[in-house]
Amino acid sequence: MGAEEESQEANRISGPNPNPNANPMTQGQFLSWKRQKDADASARKAEAERKRAEDIAAGVVQMNGRELFAHEPWVFDNTLY
């Protein structure tokens, strides 16, 4: 009895899922989820950009080349040489 239960348990765990779509999702539900996910991602990205801009303005972090060129283009003026 113990060996039989173990083999059934092993088959249940490692065997294929009898119903891979246990909770089917409609196209409307998927699109709603996708819009929410994209909105959350863009909100996180905007917040990170805002925080980086504040940190740069405060001098807490170092600017990369693109940011330096955007904020202080005179540094890249080669007409002085």
N, C-alpha and C positions, 0 to 999 in steps of 0.2 A: 504494500500500500504506500509506503514512503517513497519508494523508487518511482512508482507510477505518478505520484503527485509531483515529484521533482521534474520528471520528463515533461509532464503537461505544463508545468510552470515555465520550463525552459522554452518549450514551443510557443507558449503565449508571449513570452518576452522577446524572443529572437525571431519568431515567425512573422509573416507579412500581416499588416494591419487589415482585418477583414473589411473595414469600412473607412477608407482614407478620407472621405468627405463626410465626417460625422456631423459637422455643422456647415452645411452648404451656405455660401455667401452669394447674395444677388449682386448684379452689376451696380445697382444703386448704392448698396451698402459698401461695396469696394470703393466706388468713386468718392463717397463721403469720407471713408477712412483715409483715402489717398490725399484728398484736399486737406484734411485735418493734419496729416503727417507733414505735408509740404508747408503748411502754414506754421507749424511748430518749428520746423527746420529753418525756415526763413526768419522767424522771430529770434531764434537762437543765434543765427548768423548776424543779424542786424545788431543784436545786443553785444556780441563779441566785437564787431566793428566799432560800435559806439564807445565801448570800454577801451579799446586800443587807441582810438583817437584821443580820448581823455588822458590816457597814460602818456601818449606822445606829447601832448600839450603840457602836461605837468613835468615832463622830462624823466619819467620813471623808467620807460623802456627806450631802447635804441631804435631809430628808424631804419628800415631797409632801404635799398637803393631807389626803388620806385616811389616810396613815400617821401624820401628826401628830394627827389626830382620834382614831385608834385608840390611840396611845401616850400622848397628853397631852390628854385631853378638857377639862381645866380651862381650856385656852387659849380654848376656844370658849364658855365660860360667860358669857352676857350678863346674868345676874341681878345682877351687880355694878354695872351702869350704870343 
